[in-house]
């Protein structure tokens, strides 16, 4: 196969591992900076070029699109899709996952359990919005944050109101969730490829921190998932239309709760913690989906 990887940085661990895995299986692979791709759109004549040359004959594309380039990156991905290139994560699926609010609405409609979530726009409604959620602590999240950025824990109702007012002052979109205290600063990252979980790790927050993200100083160890946890992770990815996804779960007193779904999950932490060749699983999935 001829595989394209949409990535802004060839030196990133995840990008390098995907290139290595593809070449180990005798595929031709090329890393493309999506912001250097440009497009011609016309009826019956679509074209995409990269640094002065036409991009042709790709069998599959793996999107590694960062939050800062979501709009342009998904437009490039969509163009490749329309030209017949297979992708495990279509542009619309990436957009569904990238918008936390839209993502949770879709997952809730599929009956997947999650922390209670509220949102509201008008300042006059803040008191009632928080009443819908219940007593603090509350977790307040920017709608398009990543790697734990834009996530605040408010331990009192007055603190929740202050954070909400600050986010509104920045014209930021946000949502508010119940705090799952029994998770004790830990979560599960389930790496879904196709219709199964190929690797999982438990992430634990650093002392004094409630966010378990590795970019926030958290630590990770290999996790053993229950059948229910595996089922929820796969259902979440499928509900969004993702063939590759990092699904985050919390273990709560009422069972596994879905925290969020990442359409461009990093490989370094999960491969190190689990010892699984996740990159190889991704390339095998492309082979099974495209043929070859």
C-alpha positions in Angstrom: 0.0 0.0 0.0 0.9 3.6 -0.4 0.1 5.3 2.9 -0.1 9.0 3.8 0.2 10.3 7.4 -1.1 13.8 8.0 1.2 15.2 10.7 2.8 18.6 11.2 6.0 17.1 12.7 7.9 14.1 11.4 9.9 14.0 14.6 6.9 13.2 16.9 7.1 9.7 18.5 3.6 8.7 17.1 4.5 9.8 13.6 7.8 8.0 13.6 6.3 4.8 15.0 3.6 4.7 12.3 6.3 5.2 9.6 8.4 2.4 11.1 5.5 0.0 11.4 4.4 0.7 7.8 7.9 0.2 6.4 8.4 -3.0 8.4 5.4 -4.4 6.6 6.8 -3.3 3.2 4.4 -0.4 2.6 5.3 3.0 1.0 4.6 5.7 3.5 4.9 9.5 3.3 4.4 12.1 6.0 2.5 15.2 4.8 2.1 18.5 6.7 -1.6 19.2 6.2 -1.0 22.9 6.3 1.3 22.6 3.2 -1.4 20.8 1.2 -3.6 22.9 -1.0 -6.6 22.0 -3.0 -8.4 22.7 -6.3 -12.2 22.0 -6.2 -14.2 21.7 -9.4 -17.0 19.4 -10.7 -15.4 16.2 -11.8 -11.9 17.5 -11.3 -10.6 17.5 -7.7 -6.9 17.9 -7.1 -4.6 18.2 -4.1 -1.0 19.3 -4.2 1.9 19.3 -1.8 4.9 21.6 -2.2 4.3 22.0 -5.9 3.5 18.4 -6.8 0.2 16.6 -7.2 -0.7 13.9 -4.6 -1.9 10.8 -6.3 -2.4 7.0 -5.9 -2.6 6.9 -2.1 -4.5 3.9 -0.8 -4.9 5.1 2.8 -4.4 8.1 5.0 -3.9 8.2 8.8 -4.8 11.6 10.2 -2.7 12.9 13.1 -4.3 16.3 13.2 -3.6 18.6 16.2 -6.3 20.8 17.8 -4.7 24.0 16.4 -5.1 22.8 12.8 -8.5 21.1 13.1 -10.4 23.2 10.5 -7.7 23.1 7.8 -6.5 19.6 8.6 -10.0 18.0 8.3 -10.6 19.9 5.1 -7.5 18.3 3.6 -8.6 14.9 4.9 -12.1 15.4 3.4 -10.5 16.1 0.1 -8.5 12.9 0.2 -11.6 11.0 1.1 -13.5 12.4 -1.8 -10.7 11.3 -4.1 -11.2 7.7 -2.9 -8.5 7.4 -0.3 -9.4 5.2 2.7 -9.1 6.5 6.2 -9.9 4.8 9.5 -10.9 8.2 10.9 -13.0 10.2 8.5 -13.1 14.0 8.7 -16.6 14.1 10.1 -15.7 11.6 12.8 -12.6 13.6 13.8 -14.8 16.7 14.1 -17.4 14.9 16.2 -14.7 13.8 18.7 -12.9 17.2 18.7 -16.0 19.0 19.9 -16.4 17.7 23.5 -20.0 18.9 23.8 -21.1 17.3 20.5 -19.2 14.2 21.3 -21.0 13.7 24.7 -24.4 14.4 23.1 -23.8 11.7 20.6 -22.5 9.2 23.1 -25.4 9.9 25.5 -27.8 9.3 22.7 -26.3 5.8 22.4 -26.9 5.1 26.0 -23.3 5.2 27.1 -22.8 6.1 30.8 -20.8 9.3 31.6 -20.5 11.9 34.3 -23.5 14.2 34.4 -22.8 17.2 32.2 -24.4 20.6 31.9 -23.9 23.7 29.7 -25.5 27.1 29.3 -24.8 30.4 27.7 -26.6 33.2 29.5 -25.2 34.4 32.8 -28.7 34.7 34.2 -29.0 31.0 34.0 -25.8 30.0 35.8 -27.4 29.3 39.2 -30.0 27.0 37.7 -27.5 25.3 35.4 -25.3 24.4 38.4 -28.5 23.3 40.3 -29.1 20.8 37.4 -25.7 19.4 38.0 -25.8 19.1 41.8 -23.5 19.9 44.6 -19.7 20.7 44.0 -17.0 19.8 43.4 -17.5 20.6 39.7 -15.1 20.1 36.8 -15.2 22.9 34.2 -13.8 22.2 30.8 -13.1 24.2 27.7 -15.0 22.6 24.9 -12.0 22.2 22.6 -9.1 21.8 25.1 -6.7 18.8 25.0 -4.1 17.1 27.1 -5.7 18.5 30.3 -5.5 22.2 29.3 -8.5 24.3 30.1 -9.8 21.9 32.8 -10.5 23.4 36.2 -11.7 21.7 39.5 -14.0 24.0 41.5 -14.6 22.8 45.0 -17.3 25.3 46.0 -20.3 26.6 44.1 -18.9 30.2 44.3 -15.7 29.0 42.7 -17.7 27.3 39.9 -19.5 30.6 39.3 -16.3 32.5 39.2 -14.6 30.2 36.7 -17.7 30.2 34.5 -17.7 34.0 34.6 -14.0 34.1 33.6 -14.5 31.6 30.7 -17.5 33.7 29.5 -15.4 36.8 29.7 -13.0 35.1 27.2 -15.9 34.1 25.0 -14.9 30.5 25.5 -17.2 27.6 25.0 -17.2 25.3 28.0 -19.1 22.6 29.8 -19.4 21.6 33.5 -19.4 18.0 34.8 -19.8 16.3 38.1 -16.5 15.3 39.9 -16.1 11.6 40.3 -14.3 11.6 43.7 -14.0 7.8 43.9 -11.8 7.7 40.8 -9.1 9.2 43.0 -7.3 11.0 40.2 -7.0 7.9 38.0 -8.5 7.1 34.6 -8.2 4.4 31.9 -7.0 5.0 28.4 -8.4 2.3 26.1 -6.8 2.2 22.7 -9.4 1.0 20.1 -8.3 -0.2 16.7 -11.1 -1.5 14.5 -13.6 -3.3 16.6 -11.4 -4.2 19.6 -9.3 -2.7 22.4 -5.7 -3.5 21.5 -4.0 -1.9 24.6 -5.0 -0.1 27.8 -3.3 1.8 30.6 -4.2 3.3 33.9 -3.1 6.9 34.3 -2.6 8.3 37.8 -2.5 12.0 38.6 0.6 13.5 40.3 0.3 14.5 44.0 -2.0 17.5 44.4 -3.3 17.2 40.8 -6.7 15.8 39.7 -5.9 15.5 36.0 -4.3 12.2 35.1 -2.9 13.3 31.7 0.7 12.3 31.1 1.4 15.8 29.8 0.4 17.0 33.3 2.9 14.9 35.1 0.8 11.8 35.5 2.1 8.3 35.5 0.9 5.3 33.6 0.9 1.5 34.1 -0.6 -1.4 32.1 -4.3 -1.9 32.8 -6.5 -5.0 32.7 -9.9 -4.1 31.5 -13.2 -5.8 32.4 -15.4 -7.1 29.5 -17.8 -4.2 30.2 -15.0 -1.6 30.0 -13.8 -3.0 26.6 -17.4 -3.0 25.3 -18.0 0.6 26.3 -14.7 1.7 24.7 -15.5 0.0 21.4 -19.1 1.2 21.4 -17.9 4.8 21.9 -15.5 4.7 19.0 -18.1 3.2 16.8 -20.7 5.7 17.8 -18.5 8.5 16.6 -17.4 6.6 13.4 -13.7 6.2 14.5 -11.6 3.2 13.5 -8.8 4.4 15.7 -9.5 6.1 19.0 -8.2 6.7 22.5 -11.2 6.3 24.8 -10.9 7.5 28.4 -13.0 5.9 31.2 -13.4 6.5 34.9 -14.0 3.7 37.4 -16.9 4.9 39.6 -19.2 3.4 42.2 -21.9 3.1 39.5 -19.7 1.4 37.0 -17.4 2.6 34.1 -18.1 6.2 33.0 -17.1 7.6 29.7 -14.9 10.7 30.0 -14.0 11.5 26.4 -12.8 10.1 23.1 -9.6 11.2 21.3 -9.5 10.9 17.5 -5.7 11.4 17.4 -4.4 9.6 20.5 -0.7 9.6 21.2 1.2 6.3 21.0 4.2 6.9 23.2 2.5 6.5 26.6 0.3 3.6 25.6 3.1 1.6 24.0 5.5 2.2 26.9 2.9 1.3 29.6 1.3 -1.7 27.8 4.2 -3.1 25.9 1.9 -3.5 22.9 2.9 -2.6 19.4 -0.1 -0.4 18.8 1.4 1.1 15.6 1.6 -2.4 14.1 -2.1 -3.0 15.0 -3.0 0.3 13.2 -1.1 -0.7 10.0 -2.7 -4.2 10.1 -6.1 -2.6 10.4 -5.4 -0.6 7.2 -4.3 -3.8 5.4 -7.6 -5.5 6.4 -9.7 -2.5 5.4 -8.0 -1.7 2.1 -6.4 -5.0 1.1 -2.7 -5.7 0.7 
